[in-house]
């Protein structure tokens, strides 16, 4: 089925074409002249337009020229005329018309052209979507390691909820693996062959988040030189994962709620409604009820995204998973030549609290791999706080940089006084070193991008 616009000032011919196209299963709108057609084209997306050439107010050639110059995603156009000339045919084809038919024409001939033009339009849109997807290609999800009863129960819940289209909220501390759960839900769902798109709501400035999520039209704001598809649109027929969803600004929450309820939205600066079929999985490390009581998250949106909740316990509450996760991470980081863990090292890893959860464990193992000799990791290669089982504030062991604890707060091991001033100055120093590149700054500081963005807002740090 294609969505078709029929433009003709001859009433009888217009009605005949409309009824025949509808009989073949297409959705058809009609316009009596070029100006009326232009209004419809600005309000809706069409796959194919059938247009007469000789019409009052705005003829078919001028309509086609305007369409090619001003429309971002024009339909395929088949020109129809009862006064065919070589010149008009050549002009129409130069302006990008799909084909040209002379009246009277056979309905079977028109029908075949419509189907071919609709298929071309579909391929064009699919290609645009595919290019956007390729830019966001993510790594294949590693297997979820589950030895503890808690994680085995989570796997059971994933399998049960994956088969439905129910919205899922994944909760848990930072670094527990919420995105892996979201990917697992997608991969076990009927949407597996469609797109999985992820967005960290805390990793973008508020002004850019709406454009990233819903897309924008050309000229919607300064710097918007071309139309951009939003992640909602890219995820059509697939799954959209919104990480740290409770960091989303309130004004955008209402638009997200409406998009979820109506399965449609408008791009920033756009007037055409975009309809999508998206399954939502969201995640947060906040307490949802506290976020509502604090006034930072809408209760109605929470009820909409929290149809099914999966809570991931912290690593310290499922110590049976620590050793197998550590072995899995070693192979992922170092490959087939990964060093082995000695019994003493395993004991130290299992005994430690891991306030930063799996992310902190990975950082610890990366350091140990770099320091290891003779193909094994001993207590000597592990961070001192892990060996001595002390509540260290860091998730890395660079004592010259601020370290992040489970709450996202920086600490400086060498000088515990005036932590806020130290934290701010260290961020500024790192930003200066990277030319204010936020991704590189977060990597240099050894923290997550979302934590960096929160600190930039907290300290009102912006590039001059």
Buried (B, 14 or more C-beta within 10 A) or exposed (E): EBBBBBBBBBEEBBEBBBEBBEEBEBEBBBBBBBEBBBEBBEEBBBBBBBBBBBBEEBBBBBBBBBBBEEEEEBBBBBBBBEEBEEEBBEBBEEBEBBBBBEEEEEEEEBBEBBBBBBBBBEEBBEEBBEEBBEEBEEEEBEEBBBBBEBBEEBBEBBEEBBEBBBBBBBBBBBBBBBBBBBBBBBBBBEBEEBBBBBBBBBBBEBEEBBBBBBBBBEEBEEEBEEBBBBBBBBBBEBBBBBBBBBBBEEEBBEBBBBBBEEBEBBBBBBEBEBEBEBBBBBBBBBEBEEBBEEEBBBEEBBEBBBBBEBEBBBBEEBBBBBBEBBBBBBEEEBEEEBBEBBEBBBBBBBEBBBBBBBBBBBBBBBBBBEEBEEEEBBBEBBBEBBBEEEEBBBBBBEEEBBBBBBEBBBBBBEEEEEBEEBBBBBBBBBBEEBEBEBEBBBBBBBBBBBBBBBBBBEBEBEEE
